[in-house]
Amino acid sequence: MSDTGPANPVIPGFHPDPSICRVGDDYYLACSSFEYFPGVPLFHSRDLVHWTQIGNVLDRPSQLRLAADVPSSAGIYAPTLRHHDGRFWLIVTNVSGGGGNLLVTATDPAGPWSDPIWAPGVPGIDPDLAWDEDGTCWCTFAGVGQVRIDPHTGETYGPPRKLWSGAPGDKAPEAPHLYRIGDYWYLLIAVGGTERGHGVAIARGLTPSGPFEPCPANPILTHRSTDHPVQNTGHADLVQAPDGSWWMVLLGVRPGGGTPGWHVLGRETFLAPVTWVDGWPVVGEVALDLPELPWPVVPGPVEEPRDDFDLSELRPSWISVRDRPAEHCTTKERPGWLTLRARGVDLDEPDVVFTGRRQQHLSCRARTLVDPSDGTGGLAVRLDERHHYAIEASGSEVRVIARVGSLRTVVAAQPVPDGPVVLGLTITDPPPPHDARTGPDVVSLGFEQPDGTFTVLATLDGRYLSTEVAGGFTGRVIGMYAAAGTVHFDWFAYEPLRP
Ligand code: 6LW
């Protein structure tokens, strides 16, 4: 929210591939989660602009196993969330570990969700579910094929059929969603790939399997070849509000710095208004400052910026890399502390013991009180195993470690008194002058002296923790890790400094 009204992104930070549904006056939205556990964050809103995470759909190993060999940005790809016959349904692709497409269902979207039902007959990612008038369920998937499916069993019927895959030459037709609106079935797809060429196209037909006529105005949304501050717009889903108005949620990125523009928060969830002209949707601007909404905004519960780890379970916004076994991550061993027990590997390895939260602001500060008396660990901002910055404490020393691609270095180190120490990192705009060579931000890492003054040990260029450098589908995650032994964290505080 900007201080003048509703603002985009409505769900900042790496929350890509949004899928939305409405039940009465309540909206629910799910996103991709890749190599993080728990997976598929689930949000609730009453006004489309204030979203509260109410859980994670895949929150136990019987639903989601991501082994150490699952590459970064693999794992859980795009979900589709729907409500039908009094139940919530979610279908999603696990591209790793013998994955494929799985279905889960729940009566309460906050969970628990069922154990997965696999759908081996769905041969593509980005699966969608749509029910026709007689209750037949159709699963449409990337490349834009379709197969009839029983969502209760995952069984599919007949060979998949090809539907419509955009205009000739459209790259990467994916993220299909099928809707019955009025007399037509509408097929909404992403085209162009999830980078700067991303866009949204739509077609309509008289049956759920077409034939489909494309919208003459396709792509109905793209920011390609523009200098709009929101780029990569695509992978959309449509929802109708109780007042009859239509809205689109979609992914986008906010590049910063000079050329080519680096985005560091991953692909975020944005909202855009939709109107209908001659039976076709017209998408309004994906503006950073949203237009006033035709209903009162209803701020939901806001997560406290500081977590004192006083609860037996972690908040749903905490995510770990690939898994979170209790023997490695618990708040029950030392009440009021988060205990991380290392596997003896550090942030360079896929099975590092790390628990963090998505960076959701272009400028922010994170701090934690760590007790390294029984181990080595600290505070890190990571994109993946090859791109991360950390302030690490072990016994009587703190050090800043930077990993960029194949380069890893201890940038600075300083002795500190034994015992707990506050570690911190601050992400801010780069100092002037700014030109085409300027990065998106700088990351200052340090620690608090016993008298409370903060000592910066190193300030590092943030461009190396951007998707343009690292690649992949995620965004920065800021959190705590243990590289050796057992490390206890008394609290963690995240402070937004700029949206
Ligand atoms: C998602 C697909 C895509 O499944 O990236 O680039 C995948 N397009 O729609 C992960 O976000």
Residues whose N, C-alpha, C, O or C-beta is under 5 A from the ligand:
A	BS01	6LW	D17 Y77 A78 I125 D126 E174 A175 G193 T194 F473
